[in-house]
């Protein structure tokens, strides 16, 4: 049986940018091909504009940030959420 797809909007996997740490270098903005990031209109800092465009499990931008301003949730916890959501979407076949 193929696992049921979980709607992306139900998976809380996306980066958080600590505004007080972001120096506006834009490395994350340049790196991410999915348009997750944008410049804050009020400053040079980077913000998360499209969180659900982030690929679940990808955290490469976190390692690129020289100021360590980007963080992600715990991947094991997200995996458990996805497992639970799939179980809820699938009928019990037992």
Backbone as CSV, one residue per row, in Angstrom:
resi,resn,N_x,N_y,N_z,CA_x,CA_y,CA_z,C_x,C_y,C_z
1,UNK,0.839,-1.179,0.000,0.000,0.000,0.000,0.884,1.242,0.000
2,UNK,0.560,2.186,-0.820,1.304,3.438,-0.907,0.902,4.346,0.246
3,UNK,1.874,4.963,0.942,1.521,5.875,2.031,0.718,7.065,1.505
4,UNK,-0.231,7.482,2.297,-1.035,8.649,1.939,-0.171,9.895,1.993
5,UNK,-0.367,10.756,1.020,0.350,12.029,1.005,-0.207,12.929,2.102
6,UNK,0.683,13.622,2.750,0.295,14.574,3.791,0.371,15.969,3.173
7,UNK,-0.704,16.755,3.269,-0.642,18.117,2.727,0.512,18.899,3.351
8,UNK,1.276,19.567,2.515,2.469,20.292,2.981,2.147,21.278,4.096
9,UNK,0.988,21.889,4.035,0.606,22.896,5.033,0.443,22.313,6.440
10,UNK,0.344,20.985,6.533,0.205,20.345,7.845,1.543,19.951,8.457
11,UNK,2.621,20.113,7.681,3.946,19.722,8.165,4.705,20.976,8.603
12,UNK,4.933,21.130,9.891,5.570,22.357,10.400,7.092,22.366,10.233
13,UNK,7.538,22.134,9.016,8.981,22.164,8.718,9.280,23.406,7.899
14,UNK,9.922,24.352,8.503,10.364,25.561,7.807,11.357,26.286,8.707
15,UNK,12.185,27.134,8.104,13.188,27.836,8.895,12.577,28.973,9.710
16,UNK,13.296,29.329,10.754,13.003,30.522,11.543,14.282,31.349,11.525
17,UNK,14.142,32.629,11.211,15.304,33.523,11.193,15.248,34.402,12.437
18,UNK,16.292,34.347,13.237,16.399,35.207,14.417,16.830,36.588,13.934
19,UNK,15.900,37.525,13.925,16.147,38.867,13.384,17.330,39.548,14.069
20,UNK,17.510,39.286,15.353,18.593,39.945,16.087,19.973,39.403,15.701
21,UNK,20.007,38.235,15.050,21.278,37.650,14.620,21.563,37.859,13.132
22,UNK,20.519,38.043,12.348,20.684,38.158,10.894,21.419,39.449,10.538
23,UNK,22.516,39.289,9.772,23.269,40.470,9.351,22.931,40.899,7.922
24,UNK,21.973,40.201,7.316,21.525,40.575,5.980,22.440,40.155,4.861
25,UNK,23.331,39.206,5.090,24.296,38.806,4.051,23.609,38.228,2.815
26,UNK,22.446,37.597,2.997,21.686,37.074,1.865,22.129,35.726,1.348
27,UNK,23.032,35.035,2.044,23.482,33.725,1.578,22.311,32.744,1.474
28,UNK,21.425,32.790,2.431,20.261,31.903,2.399,19.340,32.265,1.229
29,UNK,19.159,33.539,1.014,18.326,34.051,-0.069,18.875,33.614,-1.425
30,UNK,20.175,33.711,-1.597,20.816,33.302,-2.846,20.801,31.788,-3.027
31,UNK,20.901,31.055,-1.937,20.990,29.598,-2.002,19.657,28.924,-2.305
32,UNK,18.595,29.357,-1.670,17.311,28.641,-1.731,16.609,28.861,-3.076
33,UNK,16.433,27.790,-3.866,15.769,27.926,-5.161,14.247,27.910,-5.068
34,UNK,13.716,27.791,-3.857,12.273,27.640,-3.684,11.561,28.920,-3.251
35,UNK,12.302,29.996,-3.107,11.672,31.270,-2.748,11.171,31.348,-1.323
36,UNK,11.809,30.624,-0.434,11.401,30.636,0.977,11.693,31.995,1.613
37,UNK,12.824,32.589,1.230,13.285,33.825,1.873,13.012,35.060,1.018
38,UNK,12.998,36.205,1.705,12.887,37.515,1.044,13.569,38.539,1.943
39,UNK,13.848,39.692,1.377,14.386,40.804,2.186,13.232,41.455,2.941
40,UNK,13.491,41.793,4.190,12.517,42.542,4.982,12.449,43.954,4.412
41,UNK,11.256,44.424,4.137,11.111,45.744,3.524,11.589,46.872,4.437
42,UNK,11.623,46.635,5.739,12.035,47.675,6.671,13.501,47.655,7.046
43,UNK,14.236,46.647,6.566,15.655,46.540,6.908,16.357,45.697,5.849
44,UNK,17.614,45.433,6.066,18.339,44.571,5.131,18.267,43.102,5.553
45,UNK,17.608,42.824,6.671,17.516,41.460,7.181,16.698,40.585,6.232
46,UNK,16.893,39.294,6.364,16.155,38.316,5.572,15.040,37.749,6.444
47,UNK,13.886,37.529,5.824,12.736,36.950,6.523,12.274,35.698,5.778
48,UNK,11.498,34.880,6.454,10.870,33.723,5.826,9.541,34.213,5.251
49,UNK,9.466,34.246,3.935,8.269,34.759,3.264,7.316,33.643,2.848
50,UNK,7.858,32.520,2.420,7.041,31.402,1.933,7.456,30.115,2.656
51,UNK,7.061,29.963,3.915,7.565,28.836,4.711,7.231,27.459,4.147
52,UNK,6.057,27.309,3.536,5.668,25.984,3.067,6.229,25.636,1.700
53,UNK,7.090,26.494,1.165,7.851,26.161,-0.041,9.153,25.450,0.334
54,UNK,9.483,25.455,1.614,10.687,24.783,2.091,10.515,23.273,1.937
55,UNK,11.537,22.613,1.435,11.511,21.162,1.247,11.684,20.495,2.607
56,UNK,10.738,19.630,2.948,10.792,18.952,4.240,12.089,18.146,4.342
57,UNK,12.824,18.395,5.403,14.081,17.713,5.655,15.310,18.486,5.203
58,UNK,15.129,19.475,4.339,16.264,20.279,3.885,16.549,21.366,4.916
59,UNK,17.789,21.447,5.335,18.202,22.508,6.252,19.578,23.047,5.856
60,UNK,19.895,22.935,4.572,21.210,23.359,4.088,21.481,24.832,4.347
61,UNK,20.465,25.661,4.275,20.671,27.094,4.495,21.104,27.385,5.933
62,UNK,20.699,26.542,6.854,21.088,26.715,8.255,22.613,26.685,8.391
63,UNK,23.242,25.792,7.643,24.697,25.655,7.695,25.415,26.768,6.947
64,UNK,24.741,27.422,6.020,25.344,28.515,5.256,25.395,29.823,6.036
65,UNK,24.518,29.988,6.999,24.399,31.253,7.716,25.605,31.482,8.629
66,UNK,26.407,32.500,8.339,27.598,32.737,9.156,27.267,33.204,10.571
67,UNK,26.078,33.748,10.755,25.681,34.260,12.073,24.845,33.258,12.873
68,UNK,24.578,32.095,12.277,23.741,31.065,12.923,22.361,31.618,13.273
69,UNK,21.821,32.434,12.370,20.516,33.069,12.595,19.351,32.189,12.161
70,UNK,19.625,31.098,11.454,18.568,30.234,10.924,18.497,28.960,11.747
71,UNK,17.281,28.583,12.105,17.082,27.326,12.829,15.869,26.596,12.252
72,UNK,15.847,25.306,12.494,14.761,24.438,12.043,14.263,23.615,13.219
73,UNK,13.042,23.082,13.107,12.561,22.191,14.165,13.331,20.866,14.139
74,UNK,13.143,20.084,15.154,13.784,18.781,15.266,13.214,17.844,14.198
75,UNK,14.083,17.288,13.356,13.635,16.435,12.251,12.948,15.166,12.745
76,UNK,13.413,14.602,13.836,12.758,13.402,14.370,11.318,13.693,14.785
77,UNK,11.088,14.849,15.381,9.732,15.226,15.777,8.851,15.426,14.548
78,UNK,9.397,16.017,13.505,8.637,16.224,12.270,8.308,14.891,11.620
79,UNK,9.265,13.974,11.631,9.032,12.639,11.081,7.891,11.954,11.815
80,UNK,7.847,12.109,13.110,6.765,11.518,13.906,5.420,12.166,13.560
81,UNK,5.399,13.456,13.369,4.164,14.155,12.980,3.675,13.630,11.630
82,UNK,4.587,13.474,10.679,4.207,12.962,9.358,3.662,11.547,9.469
83,UNK,4.310,10.711,10.262,3.836,9.335,10.457,2.419,9.327,11.024
84,UNK,2.193,10.152,12.034,0.866,10.230,12.657,-0.182,10.721,11.664
85,UNK,0.157,11.741,10.889,-0.784,12.280,9.908,-1.114,11.254,8.822
86,UNK,-0.129,10.464,8.413,-0.382,9.407,7.426,-1.307,8.347,7.996
87,UNK,-1.075,7.978,9.253,-1.941,6.988,9.896,-3.375,7.493,9.993
88,UNK,-3.536,8.754,10.322,-4.876,9.336,10.428,-5.572,9.385,9.074
89,UNK,-4.795,9.536,8.000,-5.379,9.631,6.660,-5.706,8.267,6.065
90,UNK,-5.051,7.222,6.534,-5.255,5.879,5.979,-6.301,5.123,6.792
91,UNK,-7.162,4.410,6.100,-8.134,3.596,6.842,-7.428,2.420,7.527
92,UNK,-7.954,2.015,8.652,-7.374,0.891,9.394,-7.711,-0.401,8.636
93,UNK,-6.675,-1.088,8.168,-6.880,-2.295,7.375,-6.800,-3.577,8.197
94,UNK,-6.663,-3.439,9.492,-6.544,-4.640,10.333,-7.880,-5.124,10.803
